[in-house]
Amino acid sequence: MSSPGIASPATGSVPAASERRSGLFYVVATYLMWGGLPLYFGLLTRSSPFEIVAGRVLFSLVFCLLLVSLTRQWRNLLGFLRKPKTLGMVGIAAGLIAVNWLLYVIATTTGHTLDASFGYFINPLVAVGLGVIFLGERLRRLQWVAIAVAGLAVLMMSVLYGRVPWLGLGLAFSFGFYGLVKSKVAAGMKPVISLTLETIVLAPFALVFEVWLMTATDKATLLTQGTGYFWLLAASGVITAVPLLTFGAAAARLPLSLIGMIQYMTPTIQFMIAIFMLGETLTPERWIGFVLIWVACLIFAFDTYRAARLQRRAALSIRSRS
């Protein structure tokens, strides 16, 4: 992993100042958009979480297919569609991201945005833990400390608050496993192609559900709440795809260590929205849990920064000897 501001992850060379500035713009824009999602989903409470996710899948597919056409990537997309093994892995990833979307919508439309924030604070630590279990990765001492503190936070919240934070844990683990599967299948796959494949897999289920909702129940909202609400739901396609594209642009311009440290913007924004805009309250017990999570995140971020600096010094030392 490269040191912040030193090496581009795409090329390993020193990025130009303009590349770094544009990369910072893209990554900040990405995390701002993801952080602000609770406000968007809060406008869709007329719909059930299942219908919101179904609409998100269908409209994301429409938007992605439009992008594939505009960028002339049909051959690339069709090439992956002809690989059964790849499609199988994409199907697993699609199922995991659908679960993640559903849990997130439930959290943000039922007054549990703080749980969503909690989930995304611990997600990097969960991802590291899954890497140890399934990929045989080795952790540094401070990473173990961070994971232990995060585990203590979950235990304290469960015991003192009286319930396990299932929504937060579900979000963290569903996205963690999603990242694990994506690391196996997404090599050489552009973000728009990856999302298009996932929505292609999910679209039949989403369409069948929406048709059933319209024909067998009186709970469908897609076509019954007026033109404005329809386009509000349709915007979910853009809101889903655009941050993925800006994140891809950032990853091509910035070291992953820097991106990793900035990622805590998203749950921080969600936390602030929950407290100051949505009126959710933190009990003393939950404060204890969040303080421990913030300590774990600080330890993890410090270790990431320190490891990147050591790696940079080692690379400079090798260069000076050659």
Solvent accessible surface area in square Angstrom, and as a share of the most:
residue,aa,sasa,rsa
1,M,122,0.54
2,S,30,0.19
3,S,7,0.05
4,P,28,0.18
5,G,20,0.19
6,I,46,0.24
7,A,14,0.11
8,S,10,0.06
9,P,52,0.32
10,A,70,0.54
11,T,99,0.58
12,G,42,0.40
13,S,62,0.40
14,V,107,0.62
15,P,18,0.11
16,A,57,0.44
17,A,68,0.53
18,S,66,0.43
19,E,72,0.32
20,R,85,0.31
21,R,155,0.57
22,S,36,0.23
23,G,0,0.00
24,L,53,0.26
25,F,136,0.57
26,Y,60,0.23
27,V,0,0.00
28,V,54,0.31
29,A,22,0.17
30,T,0,0.00
31,Y,11,0.04
32,L,93,0.46
33,M,69,0.31
34,W,60,0.21
35,G,0,0.00
36,G,23,0.22
37,L,14,0.07
38,P,0,0.00
39,L,70,0.35
40,Y,22,0.08
41,F,1,0.00
42,G,32,0.31
43,L,106,0.53
44,L,0,0.00
45,T,82,0.47
46,R,145,0.53
47,S,8,0.05
48,S,49,0.31
49,P,31,0.20
50,F,116,0.48
51,E,2,0.01
52,I,1,0.00
53,V,16,0.09
54,A,6,0.05
55,G,3,0.03
56,R,14,0.05
57,V,4,0.02
58,L,33,0.16
59,F,38,0.16
60,S,0,0.00
61,L,27,0.13
62,V,98,0.56
63,F,39,0.16
64,C,0,0.00
65,L,55,0.27
66,L,94,0.47
67,L,30,0.15
68,V,0,0.00
69,S,51,0.33
70,L,123,0.61
71,T,73,0.43
72,R,219,0.80
73,Q,22,0.10
74,W,107,0.38
75,R,211,0.77
76,N,53,0.27
77,L,1,0.00
78,L,72,0.36
79,G,25,0.24
80,F,26,0.11
81,L,52,0.26
82,R,173,0.63
83,K,100,0.42
84,P,112,0.70
85,K,173,0.73
86,T,24,0.14
87,L,53,0.26
88,G,42,0.40
89,M,57,0.25
90,V,3,0.02
91,G,25,0.24
92,I,93,0.47
93,A,0,0.00
94,A,0,0.00
95,G,33,0.31
96,L,41,0.20
97,I,10,0.05
98,A,22,0.17
99,V,74,0.42
100,N,5,0.02
101,W,17,0.06
102,L,35,0.18
103,L,38,0.19
104,Y,9,0.04
105,V,0,0.00
106,I,49,0.25
107,A,0,0.00
108,T,9,0.05
109,T,27,0.16
110,T,72,0.42
111,G,50,0.48
112,H,66,0.29
113,T,1,0.00
114,L,0,0.00
115,D,2,0.01
116,A,0,0.00
117,S,0,0.00
118,F,1,0.00
119,G,0,0.00
120,Y,38,0.15
121,F,7,0.03
122,I,5,0.03
123,N,17,0.09
124,P,10,0.07
125,L,6,0.03
126,V,17,0.10
127,A,46,0.36
128,V,27,0.15
129,G,18,0.18
130,L,8,0.04
131,G,3,0.03
132,V,37,0.21
133,I,125,0.64
134,F,111,0.46
135,L,70,0.35
136,G,60,0.57
137,E,86,0.38
138,R,226,0.82
139,L,26,0.13
140,R,102,0.37
141,R,204,0.75
142,L,44,0.22
143,Q,17,0.08
144,W,134,0.47
145,V,61,0.35
146,A,0,0.00
147,I,44,0.22
148,A,65,0.51
149,V,26,0.15
150,A,9,0.07
151,G,41,0.40
152,L,82,0.41
153,A,0,0.00
154,V,29,0.17
155,L,103,0.51
156,M,58,0.26
157,M,3,0.01
158,S,22,0.14
159,V,104,0.60
160,L,77,0.38
161,Y,71,0.27
162,G,62,0.59
163,R,95,0.35
164,V,46,0.26
165,P,4,0.03
166,W,178,0.63
167,L,33,0.16
168,G,0,0.00
169,L,28,0.14
170,G,21,0.20
171,L,0,0.00
172,A,0,0.00
173,F,89,0.37
174,S,10,0.06
175,F,69,0.29
176,G,5,0.05
177,F,65,0.27
178,Y,25,0.09
179,G,36,0.35
180,L,27,0.13
181,V,18,0.10
182,K,37,0.16
183,S,73,0.47
184,K,127,0.54
185,V,17,0.10
186,A,25,0.19
187,A,89,0.69
188,G,78,0.75
189,M,18,0.08
190,K,108,0.46
191,P,53,0.33
192,V,11,0.06
193,I,0,0.00
194,S,7,0.05
195,L,7,0.04
196,T,0,0.00
197,L,0,0.00
198,E,3,0.02
199,T,1,0.00
200,I,52,0.26
201,V,42,0.24
202,L,20,0.10
203,A,11,0.09
204,P,75,0.47
205,F,147,0.61
206,A,9,0.07
207,L,97,0.48
208,V,104,0.60
209,F,56,0.23
210,E,6,0.03
211,V,76,0.43
212,W,129,0.45
213,L,10,0.05
214,M,70,0.31
215,T,108,0.63
216,A,65,0.50
217,T,41,0.24
218,D,137,0.71
219,K,146,0.62
220,A,11,0.08
221,T,8,0.05
222,L,20,0.10
223,L,120,0.60
224,T,90,0.52
225,Q,65,0.29
226,G,46,0.44
227,T,97,0.57
228,G,59,0.57
229,Y,11,0.04
230,F,50,0.21
231,W,159,0.56
232,L,53,0.26
233,L,3,0.01
234,A,15,0.12
235,A,34,0.26
236,S,3,0.02
237,G,1,0.01
238,V,67,0.38
239,I,49,0.25
240,T,6,0.03
241,A,2,0.01
242,V,44,0.25
243,P,2,0.01
244,L,53,0.26
245,L,60,0.30
246,T,22,0.13
247,F,61,0.26
248,G,22,0.21
249,A,24,0.18
250,A,0,0.00
251,A,28,0.21
252,A,48,0.37
253,R,62,0.23
254,L,0,0.00
255,P,0,0.00
256,L,91,0.45
257,S,1,0.00
258,L,24,0.12
259,I,7,0.03
260,G,22,0.21
261,M,47,0.21
262,I,30,0.15
263,Q,46,0.21
264,Y,28,0.11
265,M,52,0.23
266,T,13,0.07
267,P,3,0.02
268,T,59,0.34
269,I,39,0.20
270,Q,3,0.01
271,F,16,0.07
272,M,92,0.41
273,I,11,0.05
274,A,0,0.00
275,I,42,0.21
276,F,146,0.61
277,M,124,0.56
278,L,73,0.36
279,G,56,0.54
280,E,23,0.11
281,T,106,0.62
282,L,23,0.11
283,T,46,0.27
284,P,99,0.62
285,E,56,0.25
286,R,17,0.06
287,W,110,0.39
288,I,71,0.36
289,G,0,0.00
290,F,0,0.00
291,V,72,0.41
292,L,36,0.18
293,I,0,0.00
294,W,69,0.24
295,V,62,0.35
296,A,0,0.00
297,C,9,0.05
298,L,126,0.63
299,I,37,0.19
300,F,22,0.09
301,A,20,0.16
302,F,114,0.48
303,D,1,0.00
304,T,17,0.10
305,Y,88,0.34
306,R,101,0.37
307,A,24,0.18
308,A,1,0.01
309,R,97,0.35
310,L,99,0.49
311,Q,85,0.38
312,R,98,0.36
313,R,134,0.49
314,A,52,0.40
315,A,41,0.31
316,L,81,0.41
317,S,40,0.26
318,I,114,0.58
319,R,138,0.50
320,S,91,0.59
321,R,200,0.73
322,S,124,0.80
